[in-house]
Amino acid sequence: MTTSSSERGVSLGMPELPAPAYPDDVRARLETDAREVIARYPDSRSALLPLLHLVQSQEGHVTRTGMQFCADMLGLTTAEVTAVATFYTMYRRRPSGDYQVGVCTNTLCAVMGGDAIFESLQEHLGVGNGETTEDGKVTLEHIECNAACDFAPVVMVNWEFFDDQTPASARGLVDDLRAGRPVTPTRGAPVCTFKETARILAGFPDERDGAVAAGGSAGPASLAGLKLAKGEVPAARVVHPRDGGPHDAPQDRDVHDPSPPEHLSSHDAPQDTSASDPANPAGPAAEEGE
């Protein structure tokens, strides 16, 4: 018995068929929304990113049909649109769940338990990185940074923050999502589906009651640099010298209040080098292999 080349998964180099078109009613609605987006920009090409979010809100990922639609609306080639859609990880290239659950596994979150959370969720959900549960509810992925290090380890659901997570709390979170129970992020608007999130990212208002008013803030550690930039003086602290000075400041001694240009920690002080310390010059550079 012989098998065809398609059954064996062999490509004969035939060109891919054109992308199927949207149904007429869907295309008419998307064109109306797309024109509203494009009108916000002096150069129509600048509207490509929000338009990709718009077509992602239609099917839950960016399809060939969606990319052809963006190309038609902006006068671009599909190759130009594909180059952008494949560059940014926020655009999904295959069907995904209603809830994108991202576990930060960058350095601080990983050290604080992010790796353990991710491994626990993989086992609990029975999926790997970038895979979706059989019920189509949750897509699990590891992400490199959520810019919320002072709340590590952090999990995000459709880009909303769930701070200070543990393996147990993260498992409870995905169980609630799959069961349709409401979940409340630590900061930010209530969680909505990924398609609804994509439409908001395309630049359309979130019309849910209270969603816009809901919010949150970065933590104190995240805001420290901003306070310095505004000239707000940090709390006074004693900076001990490296030369074995006293560890306890005398009670009658004024506490040193550092100004922004000064080092806040003696550990940040410059180290002696051959350039700054003539008593310890660097030796001659060794030849390779010595």
C-alpha positions in Angstrom: 0.0 0.0 0.0 1.4 3.4 -0.9 0.8 6.7 0.7 0.5 10.1 -0.9 3.1 12.9 -0.4 0.6 14.9 1.7 -0.1 11.9 3.9 3.7 11.5 4.5 3.9 15.2 5.3 6.1 15.8 2.3 6.0 19.3 0.7 6.2 19.5 -3.1 7.0 23.2 -3.0 3.6 24.2 -4.1 2.7 27.8 -3.2 0.3 28.3 -0.3 -3.3 29.1 -1.3 -4.5 32.6 -0.6 -5.9 33.3 2.9 -9.7 32.7 3.1 -11.7 35.9 3.3 -13.7 37.0 6.4 -17.5 36.7 6.0 -19.0 39.8 4.6 -20.6 41.0 7.9 -17.4 40.4 9.8 -15.2 42.2 7.3 -17.7 45.2 7.2 -17.5 45.5 11.0 -13.7 45.2 11.1 -13.3 47.7 8.3 -15.4 50.3 10.3 -13.2 49.7 13.4 -10.0 49.7 11.3 -10.8 53.1 9.7 -11.4 54.6 13.2 -7.9 53.3 14.3 -6.1 54.4 11.2 -7.6 57.9 11.5 -5.6 58.4 14.7 -2.3 58.3 12.9 -0.7 60.8 10.4 0.9 57.8 8.7 -1.4 54.9 8.2 1.4 52.4 8.5 1.7 53.3 12.2 -1.7 51.7 12.8 -0.4 48.2 12.1 0.2 47.2 15.7 -3.4 48.2 16.9 -4.9 46.6 13.8 -3.1 43.3 14.6 -4.7 43.5 18.1 -8.1 44.2 16.3 -7.9 41.1 14.1 -6.7 39.1 17.1 -9.8 40.1 19.0 -11.9 38.4 16.2 -10.4 34.9 16.3 -8.2 34.9 19.4 -5.0 34.8 17.4 -3.6 36.4 14.3 -4.5 34.3 11.3 -3.5 34.6 7.7 -6.9 36.1 7.0 -6.2 38.7 9.7 -2.8 39.6 8.3 -4.3 39.9 4.7 -6.9 42.2 6.1 -4.3 44.4 7.8 -2.3 44.5 4.5 -5.4 45.5 2.5 -6.3 48.3 4.9 -2.8 49.8 5.1 -1.6 49.2 1.6 1.2 46.9 2.7 2.3 43.5 1.5 1.5 40.4 3.6 5.2 39.9 4.0 5.5 43.3 5.7 2.6 42.5 8.0 3.9 39.0 8.8 7.3 40.4 9.7 5.7 42.5 12.5 3.2 39.9 13.6 5.9 37.3 14.1 8.3 39.7 15.8 6.1 40.6 18.8 5.2 37.8 21.2 1.9 39.5 22.2 0.5 38.3 18.9 -0.6 34.7 18.9 0.0 32.7 15.8 -2.2 29.7 16.7 -5.4 29.2 18.6 -5.1 29.9 22.3 -7.2 29.9 25.4 -9.6 32.4 26.8 -7.1 33.2 29.5 -3.4 33.7 28.8 -1.6 32.7 32.1 1.9 34.0 32.1 4.4 33.1 34.8 7.4 35.3 35.1 10.6 33.2 35.1 13.1 36.0 34.9 15.8 36.2 37.5 14.1 37.7 40.6 10.8 35.9 40.1 12.6 32.7 39.4 14.6 32.9 42.6 11.5 33.8 44.6 9.6 30.8 43.3 8.5 31.5 39.7 10.2 28.4 38.3 8.4 26.3 40.9 5.1 27.9 40.0 5.6 27.3 36.3 6.5 23.6 36.9 3.5 23.2 39.2 1.1 24.6 36.7 2.5 22.5 33.9 1.8 19.4 35.9 -1.5 20.6 37.2 -2.9 21.6 33.8 -1.2 18.9 31.8 0.2 21.3 29.3 3.6 22.6 28.3 4.8 26.1 27.5 2.6 27.8 25.0 0.0 25.0 25.1 -3.7 25.2 25.8 -5.9 23.1 28.1 -8.3 20.7 26.3 -11.3 22.8 27.4 -9.8 25.9 25.6 -9.8 28.0 28.8 -6.1 28.4 29.7 -2.9 28.9 27.7 0.2 28.6 29.9 3.4 30.4 29.1 6.5 31.6 30.8 7.4 35.2 30.3 10.7 37.0 30.9 9.6 40.1 32.9 6.4 41.7 34.1 8.2 44.8 35.4 6.9 44.1 38.8 10.0 42.8 40.6 9.0 44.1 44.0 5.9 41.8 43.9 7.8 38.7 42.8 6.9 36.0 42.0 4.2 37.4 39.6 1.6 35.7 37.5 -0.4 37.6 34.8 -3.8 36.7 33.4 -4.5 38.5 30.1 -1.9 41.1 31.3 -3.5 41.7 34.7 -1.3 41.3 37.8 -1.5 38.6 40.4 1.3 39.4 42.8 3.2 37.4 45.4 2.0 34.0 44.1 2.8 30.5 45.3 2.4 27.2 43.5 -0.8 26.6 45.6 -2.3 30.0 44.9 -1.5 29.8 41.2 -3.2 26.4 40.9 -6.3 27.8 42.7 -6.2 30.7 40.2 -6.3 28.6 37.1 -8.9 26.3 38.6 -11.2 29.3 39.2 -10.6 30.5 35.6 -11.5 27.1 34.2 -14.6 26.8 36.4 -15.8 30.3 35.4 -15.5 31.7 38.9 -14.6 35.4 39.2 -11.0 36.2 39.9 -9.7 39.6 41.2 -6.3 40.8 40.2 -4.0 42.4 42.7 -3.9 45.6 40.7 -5.7 46.8 37.6 -9.1 46.1 35.9 -11.1 43.0 36.4 -10.0 40.1 34.2 -11.8 39.7 30.8 -11.3 37.2 28.0 -8.2 37.4 25.8 -10.4 38.5 22.8 -11.8 41.3 24.9 -8.3 42.3 26.1 -7.1 42.4 22.5 -9.9 44.8 21.5 -9.0 47.1 24.4 -5.3 46.9 23.3 -6.5 47.9 19.8 -7.5 51.2 21.4 -11.2 50.8 22.0 -12.7 51.7 25.4 -13.3 49.1 28.1 -17.1 49.5 28.6 -17.5 47.3 31.6 -18.8 49.0 34.7 -16.0 50.1 37.0 -13.3 48.7 34.8 -11.7 52.0 34.0 -11.8 53.3 37.5 -10.2 50.1 38.8 -6.5 50.4 39.0 -3.4 49.9 41.0 0.0 51.2 41.6 3.6 50.1 41.5 5.1 49.2 44.9 7.4 51.4 46.9 10.5 49.8 45.4 9.3 50.5 41.9 8.7 54.1 42.7 12.0 54.8 44.4 13.7 56.0 41.3 10.8 58.2 40.3 10.9 59.9 43.8 14.6 60.6 43.4 14.0 62.0 39.9 11.4 64.4 41.4 13.9 65.5 44.0 12.2 63.9 46.9 14.9 63.3 49.6 15.1 59.6 50.7 15.0 58.8 54.4 18.3 59.5 56.2 20.6 56.7 56.8 24.1 56.3 58.2 26.8 55.3 55.7 29.7 53.5 57.5 33.2 53.9 56.1 35.2 50.9 54.7 38.1 51.5 57.1 36.5 49.7 60.0 34.7 52.6 61.5 32.1 52.3 64.2 29.0 50.3 63.3 26.8 52.3 65.7 26.6 56.0 65.3 27.1 58.0 68.5 23.8 59.3 69.8 25.0 62.9 69.8 26.3 62.6 66.2 24.2 64.0 63.4 22.8 61.4 61.0 24.2 61.7 57.5 21.5 62.7 55.1 22.9 61.7 51.6 22.1 63.8 48.6 21.3 62.1 45.3 24.9 62.3 43.9 26.3 60.5 46.9 26.5 56.7 47.3 23.7 55.4 49.5 25.8 52.3 50.4 29.5 52.0 51.1 29.3 48.8 49.0 28.8 51.0 46.0 32.0 53.0 46.6 34.7 52.8 43.8 37.2 50.1 44.3 41.0 50.7 44.1 42.4 50.0 40.7 45.7 50.5 39.1 44.5 53.8 37.6 43.3 55.1 41.0 45.8 53.4 43.3 49.5 53.9 42.3 50.5 51.7 45.2 48.9 48.7 43.5 49.8 49.0 39.8 48.6 46.3 37.4 51.3 44.0 36.2 52.1 43.5 32.5 49.5 41.8 30.4 50.3 38.1 30.0 50.6 36.6 26.6 47.9 34.2 25.5 48.6 30.7 26.9 50.7 31.9 29.8 
